[in-house]
Amino acid sequence: MQIHPKNPASNTQRGAAVVMALFIVVLCTLAVAPLIWNLFATAKTISVAAARDQADAVSRSGVDWARVILREDARISTTDTLTEPWAVPLAESRINEGLLRKEENISEADDREVVLTGRIEDAQGRFNLRNLGADNARQSQWLAAFTKLCDLLSVPTDQRNLLVQTLGTMFLPKQDNTEEQGNSPDELPMVAALRWEEFRGKYGITEETWNQLRPYVVILPVASALNANTASAELLYAVIEDMNFGDAQRLLAQRERVTFRNVADIRAALNANTTINNDLITVSSNYFLVEGTAQVEEALIRTRALLERRDQRVYVMWRQ
């Protein structure tokens, strides 16, 4: 048998071919990897955007939930208290069912986290800074109440005066220059309503003053009375003339046992020497704040809205 000697040149060629093949594989991998990553990033972006859109839709449904509750409350009650259904916060609720996307089955929806939380607060349970406007006929009375509140909270006098001056010039007597608009029967147009958040870091108001007043104040579209059924002891002390803070705390304790049906009930619960101004105190409300969060997967939407209840309907004044 004849044995052929090994061909070194052939072995070298095969080795070179293998190296070249490996080199080509590496080049292809390097070229394709960015494309795969871009595809993954694009798919992730689309998924996050879809989740955010759905979270926004869920948050809007939360505002609608608040509107329904407030509308039903107005139908069965003429007073607003902290014992009514609207005052009960919506605990963290998983609402996946019924929120399917296109070409999605039930099992996929079950794996997606969709959570809604929210609460309704009586805006007239706060001090309405709109009452300090120069166009309010009772500006001086509200100024006296605001002074009591600021003194109780240790707000510096210069800060209080600066805030009063700023609000007084912001709300001057209106001129009738509005034009009629075709409003939706369910929702008014977003109005340029001033909010306390807009005072943060502006108009010379310090961060300390802004934080001191934040739990107690609100700015509504019109002047409004304080709801004695929902206001804090600090605000009752400020608005009810000749009342000391201890009496305000006792009034709250009595309110927890029996809510006030009218101003006469409030007067009966107070010392005979305490004066109540019927123009500053009420037991019902027209304005409510809604706060909530909606989360769909990684997307989280926080919503805050002001609702006005009028003529057995509930309108969205602003939403952010």
Buried (B, 14 or more C-beta within 10 A) or exposed (E): EEEEEEEEEEEEEEEEEEEEEEEEEEEEEEEEEEEEEEEEEEEEEEEBEBBBBBBBBBBBBBBBBBBEBBBBBBEEEEBBBBEBEBBEEBEEEEBBEEBEEEEEEEEEBEEBEBBBBBBBBBBBBBBBBBBBBEBBEBBEBBBBBBBBBBEBBEBEEEBBEBBBEBBBEBBEEEEEEEEEEEEEEEBBEEEEEBBBEEBBEEEEBBEEBBEBBBEBBBBBBBBBBBBBBBBBBBBBBBBBBEBEBEBBBBBBEBBEEEBBBBBEBBBEBBEEEBEBBEEBBBBBBBBBBBBBBBBBBEBBBEBBBBBBBEEEBBBBBBBE
